[in-house]
Amino acid sequence: MPAFCCKKPEKWTRFYEMILEIDSQPYNIICLLSATCGILGNAAEILRTYREQNCRQSQTVVDIWDSVLKKSIDKLGDEKYVVWEQVCISSLDCNRIDIANECLLQLSNKFPNSYRVRLLEELLLEYLERYDEALDLLDAMIHDDETNASPRKRKIAILKAKGRNAEAIKELNEYLKKFMIDQDAWNELCDLYLNEQEYAKAAFCMEELILQNPHNHLFHLRFAEIKYTQGGIDNLELALAYYCQALKLSPSNMRALFGLYLSAKYISLSSKLTIWKINEHFIKLYHIISKILLNRTNKKIKFGKHCILNKLYSKFNSLTFNRKIEDI
């Protein structure tokens, strides 16, 4: 069979159109595979690449199944089982229940007691909107194996989709007792707490993330924003410090710079600061931030030995103010 790059096929198939949409480097690889392994090997290689890169591409997977693999699946050997699983999930995304039932039937016959097959059955129940049955199946899977994270995550996803946030928070807390280093779970729990306006608990989630990955400026930024939202002098001080840290890790972060500006402004204008002493470095910092934001520049602030932001960050706990700073 000639490669796609050498000769256009007589019939303009959907499969050929799909190949043309692929980037140049993968496309050249596909052309080579087509010339050596044929169209079946080419299609299998595309699906394998999607699995390795954790790329969904549901419509493309379903098109490949209909065009090539459906009648030749047995030629793939043991790889056909992971292909069935991949096609089953993609078909549910594309509202192709007939393909999903076909793949699930083949997998159930081969692996009747497999947890992965039971998860596919649960996805099918979700597609059919039979959520109570899906939750019962997930509870049974969790009871059989408490260390299996997948059914716990699916249960949390269903509860969140149904708007049962209180139950989702409870399940997510139970999940994190066993899988404490799951950063995505901490982020999700933080979102749920923010939806319920539980800012103190959301801040705790961000603290856990900062402990796990202290060099991620986004974690420092989000923690600062939560503290800023809580309000109060103590929280604003803490927000100011973490905005500084976010800028230290990512000097071009305008969001952190603007948050630093707002925190500094409201702290300086607070009536509770009458007994505090104004610091010269803070005045300079306030002017620098105002100038950058008003001019809408992308100027980066470098943290050096004599940098004002660095001095503020390192000596923040000793900063005091005794009068208001005039608005610029």
Backbone bond lengths (Angstrom), bond angles and torsions (degrees), N, CA, C in turn:
res aa  C-N    CA-C-N  psi(-1)  N-CA   C-N-CA  omega(-1)  CA-C   N-CA-C  phi
1 M - - - 1.469 - - 1.524 109.08 -
2 P 1.317 119.77 129.71 1.452 120.76 179.23 1.516 111.00 -69.61
3 A 1.331 115.88 149.37 1.465 120.10 178.23 1.517 109.80 -68.27
4 F 1.356 115.11 155.17 1.457 119.49 -178.46 1.521 111.74 -62.63
5 C 1.354 116.52 -30.70 1.453 119.20 -176.90 1.523 111.64 -75.84
6 C 1.298 118.27 -14.05 1.475 121.78 -176.71 1.522 112.32 -95.65
7 K 1.302 117.33 -36.17 1.453 119.43 -174.30 1.519 109.90 -151.71
8 K 1.313 115.99 133.08 1.457 120.62 177.87 1.525 109.29 -75.81
9 P 1.330 116.85 132.65 1.460 118.55 179.83 1.516 111.40 -65.76
10 E 1.340 115.39 155.83 1.461 120.28 -176.37 1.533 111.22 -63.17
11 K 1.332 117.27 -37.72 1.455 121.24 -180.00 1.521 109.26 -105.75
12 W 1.308 114.88 124.55 1.470 120.53 -178.17 1.534 108.48 -78.32
13 T 1.302 116.00 92.89 1.452 121.27 -175.47 1.519 110.75 -89.86
14 R 1.329 113.87 162.01 1.465 119.79 175.90 1.515 110.82 -61.93
15 F 1.330 116.45 -33.06 1.457 120.60 -179.96 1.530 110.55 -63.82
16 Y 1.323 116.91 -40.03 1.459 120.05 179.56 1.526 110.74 -67.39
17 E 1.344 117.42 -40.15 1.459 120.68 176.94 1.519 110.98 -61.41
18 M 1.324 116.64 -38.72 1.451 121.28 179.74 1.528 111.21 -64.96
19 I 1.327 117.28 -39.31 1.456 121.30 179.38 1.530 110.42 -62.58
20 L 1.327 117.01 -38.26 1.461 120.50 -177.77 1.519 112.33 -66.87
21 E 1.341 117.97 -20.80 1.453 121.27 -179.05 1.515 112.66 -82.77
22 I 1.311 117.90 -9.25 1.459 121.54 -177.53 1.524 109.32 -79.10
23 D 1.342 116.86 149.56 1.458 121.57 -179.39 1.520 111.07 -61.02
24 S 1.330 116.25 164.34 1.460 121.55 -170.73 1.524 113.07 -62.43
25 Q 1.337 117.18 -46.41 1.461 118.42 -176.73 1.531 111.94 -65.76
26 P 1.349 119.32 -50.90 1.466 117.71 175.32 1.519 112.82 -60.72
27 Y 1.333 116.11 -32.65 1.457 119.48 -179.64 1.525 110.75 -64.16
28 N 1.340 117.29 -41.48 1.460 120.03 177.96 1.523 111.57 -63.59
29 I 1.326 115.49 -37.11 1.470 118.99 177.45 1.524 110.50 -65.47
30 I 1.329 115.84 -41.07 1.465 120.30 179.11 1.527 110.41 -62.89
31 C 1.324 116.65 -40.16 1.467 119.85 178.53 1.525 110.75 -60.06
32 L 1.344 115.82 -42.90 1.463 119.79 179.45 1.526 110.40 -64.86
33 L 1.338 116.09 -42.64 1.456 119.10 179.03 1.525 111.71 -64.52
34 S 1.331 115.60 -37.44 1.465 119.19 179.56 1.517 110.90 -63.51
35 A 1.346 116.93 -37.87 1.462 120.43 -177.85 1.522 111.95 -72.23
36 T 1.351 116.30 -28.60 1.462 118.97 -174.06 1.528 113.37 -101.64
37 C 1.310 116.32 -38.57 1.461 120.10 -173.04 1.524 113.49 -107.34
38 G 1.322 117.21 -14.11 1.452 119.75 -177.96 1.507 112.03 88.88
39 I 1.302 115.89 175.20 1.459 121.01 -173.64 1.527 112.64 -68.21
40 L 1.341 118.23 -30.44 1.451 120.71 178.72 1.525 110.95 -66.14
41 G 1.318 115.80 -47.79 1.458 118.88 177.64 1.509 111.79 -63.56
42 N 1.320 116.27 -34.61 1.455 121.15 177.86 1.528 110.99 -62.96
43 A 1.315 117.01 -47.99 1.462 121.32 179.82 1.524 111.21 -63.44
44 A 1.331 116.71 -42.64 1.462 120.09 179.09 1.520 110.96 -63.44
45 E 1.328 116.98 -36.50 1.459 121.21 179.77 1.531 110.96 -67.15
46 I 1.319 117.38 -37.01 1.465 120.54 177.54 1.527 110.19 -62.57
47 L 1.323 116.90 -47.31 1.468 120.07 179.35 1.522 111.24 -64.63
48 R 1.328 116.76 -37.22 1.463 120.38 178.30 1.526 110.68 -63.73
49 T 1.317 115.57 -40.03 1.463 119.79 178.39 1.523 111.28 -64.46
50 Y 1.317 116.96 -40.94 1.462 120.52 177.33 1.522 111.20 -61.56
51 R 1.335 116.96 -40.17 1.475 119.83 179.76 1.517 111.12 -67.18
52 E 1.314 116.57 -43.17 1.468 120.12 -178.37 1.519 111.59 -65.82
53 Q 1.319 117.39 -35.39 1.456 121.73 -179.20 1.523 112.56 -91.43
54 N 1.327 116.66 3.33 1.466 121.98 -179.05 1.526 110.78 53.57
55 C 1.319 114.58 45.81 1.465 122.20 -177.47 1.529 108.70 -106.28
56 R 1.331 117.02 126.83 1.466 120.17 -172.68 1.537 111.65 -73.00
57 Q 1.330 118.59 -65.83 1.464 123.71 177.38 1.531 111.83 46.16
58 S 1.324 115.68 54.99 1.466 120.74 -170.90 1.529 112.66 -61.95
59 Q 1.326 117.27 -46.38 1.457 119.52 -177.17 1.517 111.55 -63.85
60 T 1.326 116.91 -39.35 1.466 120.41 178.31 1.525 110.96 -64.17
61 V 1.328 116.88 -41.68 1.464 120.83 179.84 1.526 110.58 -62.91
62 V 1.326 116.87 -43.00 1.467 120.43 179.38 1.527 110.56 -65.46
63 D 1.331 117.93 -39.39 1.467 120.88 178.51 1.528 111.34 -63.99
64 I 1.324 116.16 -41.22 1.466 119.73 177.40 1.529 110.54 -63.37
65 W 1.317 116.19 -39.96 1.469 119.83 178.74 1.523 110.94 -62.77
66 D 1.299 117.13 -47.37 1.470 120.44 -179.02 1.525 111.86 -66.52
67 S 1.317 117.39 -38.31 1.463 120.75 -172.65 1.529 113.41 -82.43
68 V 1.335 116.55 -35.61 1.470 119.27 -168.94 1.525 112.93 -126.85
69 L 1.320 116.88 -55.50 1.463 120.32 -164.01 1.516 114.84 -80.33
70 K 1.302 118.15 -21.97 1.461 120.40 -173.09 1.518 112.89 -57.75
71 K 1.317 116.67 -41.14 1.466 120.90 -177.16 1.524 113.27 -94.24
72 S 1.331 116.49 -6.30 1.478 119.47 -175.21 1.512 112.22 -126.46
73 I 1.322 118.12 19.97 1.450 121.26 -173.66 1.521 112.63 -64.25
74 D 1.341 117.49 -32.07 1.471 120.09 -178.03 1.523 112.53 -66.91
75 K 1.316 117.83 -20.36 1.464 121.10 -179.64 1.524 112.42 -74.71
76 L 1.316 118.06 -10.26 1.468 120.72 -179.60 1.514 113.14 -84.79
77 G 1.324 118.06 -5.41 1.459 120.10 179.96 1.519 111.82 70.94
78 D 1.348 116.13 -139.69 1.458 120.28 -178.58 1.526 112.63 -69.71
79 E 1.303 117.51 -17.26 1.463 119.94 179.19 1.532 111.99 -66.65
80 K 1.317 116.64 -17.08 1.460 119.42 -177.08 1.530 111.62 -63.63
81 Y 1.342 117.62 -25.65 1.457 119.58 -178.31 1.529 111.61 -69.98
82 V 1.337 117.41 -43.72 1.466 119.63 177.35 1.528 110.27 -69.76
83 V 1.331 117.00 -29.93 1.470 119.91 176.13 1.524 109.98 -67.40
84 W 1.317 117.35 -42.84 1.469 120.41 176.30 1.528 110.64 -58.23
85 E 1.321 116.23 -44.22 1.466 120.10 179.38 1.526 110.95 -62.08
86 Q 1.330 116.07 -45.39 1.460 120.56 179.85 1.522 111.52 -63.32
87 V 1.308 116.95 -43.82 1.462 121.19 -179.25 1.526 110.74 -68.14
88 C 1.318 117.58 -35.63 1.465 121.32 179.35 1.526 110.72 -61.46
89 I 1.321 116.90 -46.88 1.470 120.67 179.64 1.524 110.59 -65.10
90 S 1.333 116.61 -42.71 1.464 120.30 -179.27 1.527 111.44 -65.57
91 S 1.322 117.08 -38.20 1.468 119.96 -179.46 1.520 111.82 -66.15
92 L 1.344 117.34 -32.81 1.455 119.58 175.72 1.528 110.66 -67.27
93 D 1.336 116.13 -36.40 1.466 119.64 176.40 1.523 111.46 -64.23
94 C 1.326 116.56 -32.74 1.472 121.65 -174.73 1.523 113.46 -98.65
95 N 1.322 116.54 10.56 1.467 120.53 178.40 1.535 112.24 62.26
96 R 1.329 116.50 37.31 1.463 121.96 176.53 1.525 107.86 -109.22
97 I 1.304 116.40 76.67 1.456 121.49 -176.24 1.513 111.63 -65.44
98 D 1.334 117.71 -28.42 1.459 120.22 179.98 1.524 111.25 -64.87
99 I 1.327 116.98 -42.49 1.462 120.60 178.11 1.518 110.46 -67.83
100 A 1.331 117.07 -40.90 1.467 120.39 -179.73 1.520 111.13 -61.19
101 N 1.328 117.26 -44.09 1.468 120.23 179.06 1.522 111.62 -64.55
102 E 1.316 116.70 -38.41 1.459 120.62 179.84 1.528 111.27 -64.03
103 C 1.331 116.55 -47.32 1.471 120.37 -179.63 1.519 111.29 -67.09
104 L 1.334 116.34 -41.44 1.462 119.81 -179.10 1.523 111.52 -65.94
105 L 1.317 117.66 -34.43 1.454 120.99 177.67 1.524 110.90 -64.44
106 Q 1.330 116.75 -43.65 1.464 120.61 179.04 1.528 111.39 -63.21
107 L 1.321 116.66 -42.35 1.463 120.39 -178.91 1.524 111.27 -70.40
108 S 1.315 117.37 -37.83 1.465 120.43 179.74 1.521 111.60 -65.95
109 N 1.313 116.91 -37.04 1.464 120.34 178.13 1.521 111.54 -66.93
110 K 1.331 116.36 -35.61 1.463 120.54 -177.72 1.520 112.12 -83.30
111 F 1.342 117.19 -39.40 1.467 121.66 -177.10 1.535 109.01 -128.95
112 P 1.304 117.49 78.09 1.481 119.84 -173.70 1.524 114.13 -67.88
113 N 1.339 117.85 -24.47 1.475 120.84 -176.00 1.523 112.29 -113.32
114 S 1.302 117.94 18.74 1.465 121.25 -175.87 1.526 110.93 -79.35
115 Y 1.343 116.63 137.80 1.457 121.38 176.83 1.526 111.19 -67.91
116 R 1.314 116.69 -34.33 1.466 119.94 179.51 1.527 111.00 -66.61
117 V 1.322 116.38 -37.13 1.465 119.63 177.14 1.524 110.41 -69.85
118 R 1.328 117.42 -38.22 1.456 120.08 178.05 1.526 111.59 -65.33
119 L 1.331 116.42 -32.64 1.462 119.39 175.48 1.529 110.95 -67.12
120 L 1.317 116.19 -36.60 1.461 119.28 175.52 1.530 110.75 -65.18
121 E 1.322 116.89 -39.08 1.461 120.19 176.51 1.533 110.41 -62.61
122 E 1.326 115.81 -38.27 1.461 120.05 178.44 1.525 110.88 -65.94
123 L 1.341 117.05 -39.30 1.466 120.14 176.95 1.531 111.10 -63.04
124 L 1.318 115.26 -36.63 1.461 119.16 177.75 1.530 110.84 -65.84
125 L 1.330 117.10 -39.24 1.461 120.45 177.07 1.531 111.08 -64.41
126 E 1.329 116.16 -37.69 1.469 119.22 175.75 1.525 110.59 -63.52
127 Y 1.311 116.01 -41.72 1.467 119.97 179.32 1.532 110.53 -60.94
128 L 1.324 116.40 -37.77 1.467 121.45 179.56 1.527 112.59 -82.02
129 E 1.360 115.97 1.87 1.464 122.75 179.31 1.523 112.36 62.35
130 R 1.305 116.03 31.03 1.470 121.27 174.69 1.536 107.33 -99.66
131 Y 1.331 114.79 70.92 1.458 120.84 -169.77 1.524 112.68 -70.32
132 D 1.290 117.73 -35.33 1.466 119.66 -179.97 1.528 110.52 -63.64
133 E 1.328 116.91 -42.89 1.463 120.14 177.23 1.525 110.93 -65.64
134 A 1.339 116.72 -37.25 1.461 120.09 178.20 1.525 110.98 -64.32
135 L 1.336 116.82 -41.84 1.468 120.08 178.72 1.524 111.25 -66.22
136 D 1.314 117.19 -37.92 1.474 119.90 177.62 1.525 110.44 -63.73
137 L 1.318 116.65 -41.77 1.460 119.82 178.51 1.524 111.08 -64.51
138 L 1.322 117.02 -40.56 1.466 120.68 179.16 1.521 110.97 -66.65
139 D 1.337 117.72 -40.31 1.467 120.70 177.75 1.528 110.86 -61.52
140 A 1.318 116.82 -39.39 1.465 120.04 177.91 1.523 111.41 -65.31
141 M 1.329 116.99 -39.34 1.456 120.42 178.69 1.531 111.28 -67.00
142 I 1.338 115.82 -40.60 1.473 119.37 178.42 1.519 110.73 -65.33
143 H 1.331 116.63 -39.33 1.468 120.57 178.59 1.522 110.98 -63.83
144 D 1.321 117.72 -37.57 1.465 120.94 -179.41 1.526 112.07 -72.48
145 D 1.334 117.22 -35.23 1.463 120.73 -177.88 1.526 108.74 -146.13
146 E 1.327 116.70 98.73 1.459 121.09 -176.62 1.531 112.52 -73.22
147 T 1.327 117.89 -15.18 1.464 120.83 -179.34 1.523 112.93 -89.73
148 N 1.317 117.04 -0.35 1.465 120.82 179.60 1.530 108.50 -85.34
149 A 1.333 116.36 114.62 1.461 120.74 -174.48 1.525 112.79 -77.93
150 S 1.318 118.02 -29.24 1.465 120.95 -172.25 1.525 113.51 -60.00
151 P 1.348 119.99 -49.74 1.478 118.19 179.94 1.522 112.73 -65.11
152 R 1.320 117.75 -31.01 1.462 120.17 177.13 1.528 110.55 -64.62
153 K 1.328 116.30 -42.38 1.457 120.19 179.68 1.524 111.54 -66.17
154 R 1.339 116.31 -40.28 1.464 119.19 178.44 1.530 111.00 -64.18
155 K 1.323 116.79 -38.40 1.464 119.88 179.68 1.524 110.28 -64.57
156 I 1.320 116.74 -43.06 1.463 120.92 178.64 1.526 110.20 -63.23
157 A 1.327 116.75 -40.01 1.467 120.63 179.74 1.529 111.34 -63.23
158 I 1.340 116.80 -40.33 1.463 120.14 179.50 1.531 110.52 -66.13
159 L 1.336 116.52 -45.19 1.465 120.12 -179.33 1.524 111.13 -62.10
160 K 1.328 116.35 -39.60 1.462 119.58 178.51 1.524 111.09 -67.30
161 A 1.331 116.45 -42.05 1.465 119.90 179.64 1.525 112.01 -64.34
162 K 1.324 116.57 -30.97 1.462 120.91 179.21 1.527 112.62 -82.85
163 G 1.334 117.36 -1.79 1.456 120.75 179.98 1.511 114.59 79.56
164 R 1.318 116.98 13.30 1.468 121.34 179.49 1.530 108.60 -92.95
165 N 1.343 115.40 69.98 1.462 121.16 -172.34 1.522 112.87 -65.90
166 A 1.320 117.52 -36.78 1.464 120.38 -179.25 1.531 110.26 -61.73
167 E 1.329 116.92 -43.95 1.463 120.35 178.19 1.523 111.28 -68.50
168 A 1.339 116.21 -37.49 1.464 119.80 178.12 1.520 110.95 -63.46
169 I 1.331 117.23 -39.97 1.463 120.92 177.88 1.526 110.99 -63.91
170 K 1.337 115.87 -42.53 1.463 119.97 178.64 1.528 111.35 -61.70
171 E 1.324 117.19 -45.60 1.463 120.49 179.76 1.527 111.54 -66.67
172 L 1.325 115.88 -36.79 1.460 119.23 -179.84 1.523 111.31 -68.57
173 N 1.321 116.87 -35.72 1.467 119.98 174.85 1.520 111.22 -64.56
174 E 1.332 116.48 -40.67 1.460 120.08 176.43 1.530 111.17 -63.87
175 Y 1.323 115.64 -38.83 1.461 120.27 178.49 1.530 110.80 -63.27
176 L 1.328 116.77 -42.65 1.469 120.24 -176.14 1.530 112.39 -73.18
177 K 1.317 117.28 -17.44 1.460 118.58 173.78 1.519 111.61 -67.15
178 K 1.323 116.37 -25.31 1.467 120.97 -178.74 1.523 112.18 -104.83
179 F 1.327 116.89 -23.96 1.466 120.60 -178.44 1.527 108.17 -129.76
180 M 1.325 115.39 72.95 1.463 120.83 -171.14 1.523 113.82 -73.12
181 I 1.322 118.28 -19.83 1.468 120.03 -175.92 1.524 112.44 -96.71
182 D 1.313 117.38 11.85 1.461 121.21 178.84 1.532 108.65 -80.29
183 Q 1.331 116.39 100.60 1.459 120.46 -176.23 1.531 112.00 -67.94
184 D 1.312 116.63 -35.97 1.463 119.47 177.78 1.533 111.18 -61.92
185 A 1.320 116.52 -37.03 1.464 120.17 179.53 1.530 110.92 -67.64
186 W 1.337 117.14 -40.76 1.467 119.93 177.09 1.530 110.36 -63.38
187 N 1.334 116.70 -40.42 1.461 119.96 177.31 1.525 111.44 -62.28
188 E 1.326 115.74 -42.88 1.464 120.43 179.86 1.528 111.05 -64.78
189 L 1.321 116.44 -41.10 1.464 120.05 178.63 1.528 110.42 -64.75
190 C 1.315 116.74 -38.04 1.463 121.21 176.77 1.530 110.37 -61.46
191 D 1.320 117.03 -43.86 1.477 120.56 178.30 1.532 111.39 -61.28
192 L 1.323 115.89 -42.30 1.470 119.03 -179.71 1.527 111.56 -64.75
193 Y 1.336 116.13 -40.96 1.465 119.35 177.97 1.529 110.86 -65.27
194 L 1.324 117.30 -38.18 1.466 120.01 178.30 1.523 111.03 -65.30
195 N 1.333 116.54 -37.07 1.466 119.58 176.81 1.527 111.92 -63.40
196 E 1.334 115.11 -30.77 1.472 120.16 178.72 1.525 111.84 -93.25
197 Q 1.355 116.67 4.96 1.465 122.97 179.94 1.523 112.44 61.43
198 E 1.320 116.28 31.55 1.464 122.17 174.59 1.531 107.40 -94.67
199 Y 1.336 115.98 77.10 1.462 120.46 -171.32 1.525 112.68 -69.44
200 A 1.308 117.99 -36.82 1.463 120.36 -179.92 1.531 110.86 -63.20
201 K 1.337 116.59 -42.13 1.465 119.91 178.97 1.522 111.43 -71.10
202 A 1.333 116.54 -34.66 1.466 119.40 175.68 1.518 110.79 -64.65
203 A 1.330 116.66 -38.91 1.465 120.33 177.25 1.528 110.99 -63.50
204 F 1.331 117.01 -37.05 1.468 120.10 177.16 1.528 111.15 -61.34
205 C 1.331 116.61 -40.61 1.471 120.29 177.89 1.521 110.92 -61.38
206 M 1.324 116.97 -41.77 1.458 119.99 179.38 1.525 111.35 -68.50
207 E 1.315 117.75 -32.66 1.465 120.29 175.51 1.526 110.92 -62.79
208 E 1.331 116.08 -39.51 1.464 119.73 176.96 1.528 110.56 -63.22
209 L 1.315 116.91 -40.11 1.463 120.29 178.99 1.521 111.39 -67.13
210 I 1.327 116.72 -38.33 1.466 120.06 178.37 1.523 110.45 -65.16
211 L 1.326 117.13 -37.73 1.468 120.22 177.18 1.530 111.03 -63.80
212 Q 1.307 116.90 -37.77 1.464 120.80 -178.68 1.523 111.92 -75.89
213 N 1.325 116.26 -35.13 1.469 119.84 -177.30 1.526 109.10 -141.25
214 P 1.336 117.49 79.17 1.472 120.17 -174.83 1.518 114.62 -71.00
215 H 1.325 118.30 -10.47 1.464 121.17 -178.13 1.527 113.03 -97.12
216 N 1.317 117.22 5.19 1.461 121.09 177.86 1.525 108.37 -89.79
217 H 1.325 117.18 109.50 1.465 120.47 -175.89 1.531 111.98 -66.85
218 L 1.342 117.66 -25.21 1.460 120.15 -179.79 1.524 112.02 -65.86
219 F 1.338 116.53 -33.93 1.458 119.84 177.78 1.525 110.60 -66.91
220 H 1.331 117.00 -43.87 1.463 120.56 177.72 1.528 110.71 -63.28
221 L 1.323 115.95 -39.90 1.460 120.73 -179.28 1.532 111.21 -64.46
222 R 1.314 116.07 -44.65 1.467 118.46 -178.05 1.529 111.28 -68.89
223 F 1.320 116.58 -38.00 1.469 119.37 177.00 1.526 110.15 -62.05
224 A 1.327 116.51 -41.47 1.464 120.12 178.43 1.523 111.11 -63.09
225 E 1.333 117.03 -40.20 1.463 120.07 -179.84 1.531 111.66 -66.23
226 I 1.320 116.26 -36.24 1.468 119.28 177.55 1.525 110.47 -65.91
227 K 1.330 116.07 -43.99 1.453 119.85 178.67 1.531 111.42 -64.99
228 Y 1.316 116.60 -37.71 1.464 120.29 177.09 1.533 110.53 -63.68
229 T 1.334 116.17 -39.11 1.461 120.30 179.30 1.523 111.57 -67.00
230 Q 1.336 117.41 -34.51 1.459 120.41 178.73 1.525 111.40 -63.41
231 G 1.326 116.18 -35.67 1.457 119.86 179.02 1.510 112.73 77.88
232 G 1.323 115.52 175.83 1.461 120.49 -176.50 1.522 110.27 93.74
233 I 1.326 116.38 150.10 1.461 120.61 -175.56 1.526 111.71 -60.99
234 D 1.324 117.25 -44.94 1.464 120.06 -177.64 1.527 111.09 -62.06
235 N 1.309 116.93 -43.67 1.465 120.54 -179.84 1.527 111.23 -68.88
236 L 1.328 117.25 -37.17 1.463 119.88 178.12 1.517 111.59 -67.29
237 E 1.321 117.56 -36.76 1.467 120.70 174.98 1.527 110.53 -60.76
238 L 1.324 114.67 -45.72 1.456 118.95 -179.94 1.527 110.75 -65.55
239 A 1.327 116.93 -39.78 1.464 120.70 176.97 1.517 110.55 -61.09
240 L 1.333 116.84 -41.41 1.461 120.80 179.52 1.524 111.07 -60.75
241 A 1.326 116.43 -43.11 1.467 120.40 179.96 1.526 111.77 -63.75
242 Y 1.337 116.76 -41.79 1.468 119.26 -177.43 1.522 112.07 -77.45
243 Y 1.324 117.81 -27.91 1.466 118.99 170.47 1.529 109.82 -63.48
244 C 1.321 116.81 -40.30 1.470 120.39 176.76 1.526 111.11 -61.66
245 Q 1.325 116.37 -42.21 1.465 119.71 179.58 1.528 111.03 -66.04
246 A 1.324 116.73 -39.06 1.464 119.90 177.42 1.522 110.62 -62.39
247 L 1.330 116.72 -39.75 1.463 120.40 177.15 1.527 111.84 -68.96
248 K 1.298 115.97 -33.73 1.467 119.54 177.33 1.521 111.17 -64.20
249 L 1.336 115.98 -38.71 1.464 120.64 179.88 1.523 111.94 -80.12
250 S 1.331 117.29 -30.16 1.467 121.59 -179.61 1.533 108.63 -139.31
251 P 1.337 117.74 85.64 1.472 121.34 -173.72 1.526 114.41 -61.30
252 S 1.316 119.18 -21.23 1.467 121.00 -178.00 1.531 112.78 -93.55
253 N 1.314 117.67 10.38 1.466 121.81 -176.32 1.525 109.37 -79.74
254 M 1.327 117.05 100.55 1.458 121.58 -178.41 1.524 112.14 -70.27
255 R 1.313 117.28 -28.14 1.469 120.36 178.84 1.526 110.05 -65.34
256 A 1.325 116.50 -43.65 1.460 120.12 177.50 1.528 110.82 -66.50
257 L 1.313 116.69 -36.97 1.458 120.72 179.05 1.529 110.98 -64.37
258 F 1.321 116.41 -43.57 1.462 119.84 179.03 1.524 110.52 -66.93
259 G 1.350 117.60 -39.11 1.461 120.08 176.09 1.510 111.98 -62.95
260 L 1.336 116.38 -38.06 1.459 120.81 176.55 1.522 110.66 -63.25
261 Y 1.327 115.72 -41.09 1.470 121.13 178.87 1.534 110.71 -61.44
262 L 1.335 117.13 -48.08 1.459 120.60 -178.00 1.533 111.44 -65.96
263 S 1.334 116.19 -41.50 1.470 119.20 179.62 1.520 110.49 -62.90
264 A 1.345 115.78 -45.43 1.462 119.64 179.69 1.523 111.32 -62.63
265 K 1.325 116.11 -39.11 1.464 120.20 -178.69 1.523 111.49 -64.36
266 Y 1.342 116.99 -48.38 1.456 119.35 -176.03 1.526 112.07 -71.88
267 I 1.331 117.43 -30.99 1.463 119.14 176.09 1.524 110.06 -67.31
268 S 1.313 117.02 -43.79 1.463 120.68 -176.80 1.526 112.50 -68.68
269 L 1.342 117.09 -27.87 1.459 120.74 -178.50 1.518 113.34 -93.60
270 S 1.319 116.85 2.71 1.452 119.78 -177.50 1.527 110.68 -72.31
271 S 1.309 115.61 139.26 1.465 120.53 178.90 1.523 112.29 -74.98
272 K 1.308 117.77 -9.67 1.461 121.68 -178.90 1.523 112.07 -85.90
273 L 1.328 117.60 2.56 1.457 120.80 -175.27 1.520 112.42 -106.01
274 T 1.327 118.33 24.82 1.464 121.10 -175.26 1.521 112.39 -67.97
275 I 1.305 118.90 -23.22 1.463 120.53 -177.08 1.523 111.08 -99.75
276 W 1.323 117.27 7.86 1.458 121.00 -177.29 1.518 110.53 -96.19
277 K 1.304 115.59 160.29 1.464 122.88 -177.67 1.509 110.11 -108.97
278 I 1.339 116.66 132.03 1.463 120.92 -179.14 1.516 109.41 -73.22
279 N 1.341 116.32 136.79 1.458 122.13 179.00 1.526 109.93 -101.02
280 E 1.335 115.99 136.94 1.466 120.93 -176.72 1.523 111.59 -61.35
281 H 1.332 117.70 -39.00 1.464 120.70 -179.42 1.530 110.75 -64.34
282 F 1.323 116.35 -35.34 1.458 119.17 179.54 1.525 111.32 -66.86
283 I 1.348 117.09 -38.76 1.463 120.75 177.75 1.522 110.03 -60.75
284 K 1.322 116.92 -46.64 1.466 120.80 -179.83 1.529 110.85 -63.56
285 L 1.322 116.02 -40.61 1.462 120.30 178.48 1.526 110.83 -60.60
286 Y 1.325 116.08 -44.01 1.457 120.96 -178.56 1.528 110.97 -61.53
287 H 1.343 116.46 -41.75 1.458 120.34 179.93 1.529 111.42 -67.80
288 I 1.322 116.80 -40.19 1.469 120.53 -179.33 1.529 110.23 -63.64
289 I 1.327 116.89 -47.08 1.467 120.36 -179.00 1.527 110.59 -62.66
290 S 1.326 116.78 -42.55 1.464 120.11 179.38 1.520 111.25 -60.89
291 K 1.315 116.68 -42.50 1.453 120.43 -178.88 1.525 111.46 -65.04
292 I 1.325 116.62 -43.02 1.463 120.35 -179.42 1.526 110.97 -64.69
293 L 1.327 116.63 -44.22 1.463 119.76 -177.22 1.522 112.37 -71.01
294 L 1.339 117.46 -38.80 1.455 120.00 -179.28 1.520 111.88 -68.83
295 N 1.313 117.02 -34.54 1.466 121.09 179.86 1.525 112.23 -83.99
296 R 1.375 116.77 -9.33 1.469 122.14 -179.94 1.527 111.70 52.50
297 T 1.314 115.99 48.39 1.454 120.92 178.85 1.511 109.76 -96.08
298 N 1.318 115.76 167.21 1.464 122.20 176.08 1.514 110.80 -106.65
299 K 1.313 116.32 28.37 1.454 121.33 -177.32 1.522 110.27 -62.05
300 K 1.321 115.49 133.44 1.455 120.46 178.63 1.529 109.84 -90.07
301 I 1.314 116.79 142.70 1.452 121.89 177.90 1.519 108.26 -103.32
302 K 1.298 116.74 111.83 1.455 121.16 -177.20 1.517 109.88 -87.48
303 F 1.310 115.55 137.83 1.452 120.98 179.46 1.528 108.80 -94.40
304 G 1.300 114.95 101.30 1.456 119.87 176.45 1.515 110.80 -112.99
305 K 1.329 115.41 -170.38 1.454 120.16 -176.18 1.523 111.62 -65.68
306 H 1.348 116.30 -34.92 1.458 120.52 -176.72 1.527 112.34 -108.80
307 C 1.316 117.42 16.15 1.467 120.02 -178.41 1.524 110.22 -69.96
308 I 1.334 114.89 140.89 1.467 119.88 -178.23 1.525 111.04 -64.51
309 L 1.350 116.78 -42.60 1.460 119.84 179.58 1.519 111.41 -63.09
310 N 1.325 116.19 -36.80 1.460 120.15 -179.80 1.530 110.37 -67.31
311 K 1.326 115.42 -39.23 1.465 118.80 178.11 1.520 110.65 -65.89
312 L 1.332 115.80 -40.96 1.462 119.28 178.77 1.521 110.45 -62.88
313 Y 1.320 116.17 -42.36 1.462 119.72 -177.60 1.525 111.42 -66.51
314 S 1.327 117.14 -43.45 1.462 120.85 -175.46 1.526 112.59 -75.10
315 K 1.337 116.22 -27.81 1.461 119.64 -177.30 1.524 112.05 -113.41
316 F 1.301 117.10 21.06 1.460 120.19 -171.49 1.528 112.36 -61.53
317 N 1.299 117.52 -37.60 1.457 120.25 -175.09 1.522 112.68 -65.81
318 S 1.332 117.11 -19.71 1.455 120.06 -178.30 1.524 113.19 -100.25
319 L 1.339 117.14 0.88 1.458 119.82 -179.09 1.523 110.44 -72.18
320 T 1.347 117.06 134.01 1.460 122.61 174.97 1.505 109.05 -138.45
321 F 1.324 115.88 158.61 1.469 122.08 -177.91 1.523 107.92 -137.24
322 N 1.357 116.80 147.07 1.451 120.03 179.45 1.522 113.64 -125.50
323 R 1.327 120.01 0.26 1.452 120.42 175.24 1.516 109.37 -155.85
324 K 1.285 117.07 170.61 1.457 121.82 -177.86 1.521 110.38 -77.18
325 I 1.304 115.71 148.33 1.459 121.92 173.14 1.510 107.67 -94.73
326 E 1.308 116.90 130.16 1.442 119.99 -178.59 1.526 110.64 -63.04
327 D 1.307 115.84 138.64 1.462 121.29 179.93 1.527 109.78 -66.94
328 I 1.315 114.68 135.62 1.468 119.93 -177.47 1.510 109.74 -86.46
